[in-house]
Amino acid sequence: MQITSGKLPLSKKMKKYRLAFLLFTLLCNTTSYTQEFYLKAGIGYSFPMPGQKVDQNGNVLNGTLTQLGSGVSAYQLKSASFSAGLQNSFSAGLQLSKNIAVELATNINTAAVTYTETLNGLTNSNGVVYNYQGTRQAKNTTLILPSMVLQTAKAKWNAYMRMGLALPVLSGIKLNETYIYQTGIANQYSWNIRNYFSAGFASAAGVKIRVSKKVELWSEASMIYLNLSRKIRVLESAVVDGQNVPVGQLTGVTTYHYHLNGTSDLSGNQQALPQPYSSIGINAGISYDLKAEHRKKKK
């Protein structure tokens, strides 16, 4: 049996000393640097992460599923993300040192992608065959992104990387459903979906080029990892047999409540399903320093 003294090996001690020295060096560099504020604005486009095609229950998010009978079905599925589409971003940052900054950004999905789910050859409880089409589109998804920025310290251009949280402020989804029967009758229902709050992760890597004393141009590749579960689904309008019908006159459930834990029933209580908001994007924009006399250390 080997007996140890309980002391850390020399290599582990050295690692701890090196880490402490690195933190001390960064702290000294931060305190000796004239801190400055900057503003950023940009535009970009985000794409869904690969593999986000169905929800937890196997419901199609983007694509076509056709029932061919005898348990055989054909499908064509594509990826989906409710943060994909045209993005506008606005940021405020504080440069703590030549290499470190903290940043608070607002990311707004101003033109979200519309996803279509098509199901063919379905049969209801009465034996009637019908087709289903559902379209989903995020409604002005807005994320707050607090992050830490690490960058190089060259004069003309710098590479940087930022890491932080993705906090949803607005994250609703518009769902339009159409049921098409063989008789030619189509019933349409329009729903509003609201989600539970959940924090995600955001990161980016890019370069920025200084074009004047106060102005920099920047470009980056970004990633958001975020899943949000449904909280409530409320029916807004309905067209039945070609006629607009007030929601209050409909029979059946017109409001569904989704629970993270609990029981499902026929009265509108269901399990909360995660919906994909993860995406990768390409962004570019401009940065403006609020103080011109910045890259000088205090003497």
N, C-alpha and C positions, 0 to 999 in steps of 0.2 A: 504493500500500500504506500502510495506517495504522499508525503506530508509537505504542505506548502505553508509559507509564512503569512499568507493572507495579503501580501503586498502586490501591487500591480507590477507586471513585467515591465522592463525598461522601455520596450517598444511602445506599450500602451501609454506609459507616462509621457514619452516624447510626443505622441499624437495629441495628448491633452494639452501639453505645453504649446505645441504648434498652433492648435486651434485657439487657445487663449491669446497667443501673440497676434494671430491674424485678426481676431475681433478687436484687440487693443489698437492695432494699426489702423483699421477701418474707422474706429471711433475717433482717433486723433486726427485722421484726415477729414472727417466730417466736421469736427469742432473748429478746425482751422480754415474751413472753406466758407466763403460768403454765400449763404444759402439764398436761393432765388426761386421765384415762381414762374411757371410757364403755362401756356394754354395750347391745346391741340384740337384740331378738327379734321375729320377724314370721312371717306366714303369707301365702301367695299362691297364684296359679294361673298356670301357664305353658302357652302354646299353640305348636304347631309352626310353624316358619318356612314361608312359602309356597314351593311348588315341590319340597319333599322328598317325592317320591312313589315313586321307584324307586331301587335301588342302581346301582352302576357297571356291572353286567352287564344292567341292565334288569329285574331281578326286582322284582315288586310288593311294596311295604312295607305298603300300606293300601288295599285296594280289591278289585275283582273283574275278572277277565279270562276271557272265554269264547271258546273256539275254535269257530268256526262251520263250518270246513271250507274247502277250496280256498284256503287262505292268508288267510282272512278271520277277524277276531277283533273282539269288542266288549269295551270296557273302561270301567270307572268307577273312577277313582283319586282318592284324597284324600291330603293331606299327613300326614307322620308325623315325630315327634321323640321320642327315648327319654329326653329330659329334661322332657317335657310332663307335666302333671298337678299334683296338690296339692303345694305346697312348704312346708317349714319352714326358717327361717333363724335362725342365732345368730351374733352378731358381737361382736368386741372392737375398740375403736378408741382411738387416741391423738390428741387435738386439739393440733396443733402451734402453731396460731395461730387468730385469729378466722376465717380463710378457708381454712385447710388442715388436713387430718387424714389419717392413714393408718389403714386398717381391714383386719382379717382376719376373713372370714366363712366359715361352714360352711353349705352349702345341701343339704338332704336332700329327695329326691323320695319322699314318704311314701305316695303313692297314684298310681302311674304309670298312664298310659293304656295299654289293651290294643289292639293293632292286629291286624286280621284280613286275611290274604291268601287270596283264593278264586280257584282256577283250575278252570275247567270244560271238559270235552270233551278231556282230554289222552289220549294214546295211548302205552303203554310199548313196549319193544323187542319184546314178543311180540304186539303188535297189540291188546292189551286196553285198552279205553276206561275211564277213571277220572276222578274229580274229586279235587281236592286242597284242603285248608284248613290254613293255618298261622297260629297266633296267637303274637304276640311281645309281651312285657312286660318293661320294665326292672326290675331287682331293687335297690330302694333306692339309686338313683343318688345318690352323694354327691360334691359338689364343694367344694374349698377355693378361696376367692376373695380373694386379696390385692389391695388397690386403694388408690388415692389419691383423696381426696375434696376437692372444691373447693366452697365455699359462700359465700353472702352472710352479712352480719354484723348482721342486725337483731335487735331485742330479743325480739319475740314470735314471729315466724315467719321461716323461712329457706328459700330454694331451694338445692338442691345437685345436684351431678353427681359420680359416681364412675366410675373407669375402672381396669381391671386385668386380671389373668389368671384363667382358669378351669382349675383343676387337678383332674382326676378322681382320686378315691380308690377309690370303688366304682363299677363301670360294667357289671356283668354283665347278660345278657339271658336270659330263659326262652323257649324256642321249643317249642311243641307242634304236631306235625304229624299230620294225619289223611288217609289215602288211602282213598277210598270207591269201590268197584268196582260195576259194574252188577249183580253177583250179590247185592249187599247186604252183602258182607263189608267191614269197615273195619279197617284196620291203623293203630295209633297209636304215635307215637314222641315221647318227651320229651327235649329237649336242653338243656344248659347252655352258654352262650356267654360267653367271657371275651375282653377286648379289650386291644390294645396301649395303652400310655400315650401321650398326646399333649396338649399344652397348647393352650388356646383363649383366647378374649377375652371379657370380661364388662364391661358398662357399665350405668348406670342414671341416671335423672334424677327428682327428686321434690321434695317440700316436707316440712318438719317444723315443728310448732307446739308452743311451750313452754306447758305447762299448770301447771307448778310450778317450784320452784327446781332440782329435779333431774330432772324427767320431761318428755319430749317425745313427741308422737305423730307418726308419719311415714307417708308414702304415696309410692309410686314406680312408675314403669314401667321394666322392666329388659329386658336382652337378653343372651343367651349365644350365642356363635358357637363351635361345637365339633363336630368329626367324629372318630369313633374307629373304627379298623379292627379287624376280628376277628383274634383270636390263636389261639383254640382252640375247638372245638365237641365236647362230650363227650356221648354218649348215656347217659341216666340210667335209662330204663325203656322197655319195649316191650310192646305188645299186638298179637299176630298171630293172625288168624282167631278173635278173641274170647278168646284165652288169653294170660295174662301169661307172658312168656318172659324168663328171666334174660338180661341183656345178654351174658354170657360164652358163651351157647349160640347166639347169632346168627351167621350167616355174613355176610360183608361188612364194610365199614368202620364202626366205632363211635366212632372219634375222628378228627376232622379238624384238621389243623394248617395255619394260614394264614400265608403268608410275604409280607413287603413286597417282597422281591426273591428270585427263584429260579425253580423250574419246577413245573408242575402235573402230577399223575399220577393213576393209579387207585387208589393206596394211601392216599389221604387227605391228600395235600399239594395245597393250592390257593392261589390268589392272595388276598391280604388285601383285603377290600372295605370301604370306608369306610361307616359307619353314621351317620345324622344325629342329632346331639344339640343342634342349634341351636334356640333357642326365644325367644319374647318373653313377658313376664309382667307381672302386676299384683300388687303386694305392699303390705302395710301392717303396722304394728306399733308397738312402744313402745321408747323409748331412755331409759336411766338413767345420769346422771352420777355418777361415784364420788366427786366432790368438789364441794361446794356453792359454795365461794368461788372461782368460776372466772373470770368475765369482767372481771377487773381486771388491769391491767398492773403489772409490778413497778416500784416507784419507786426 
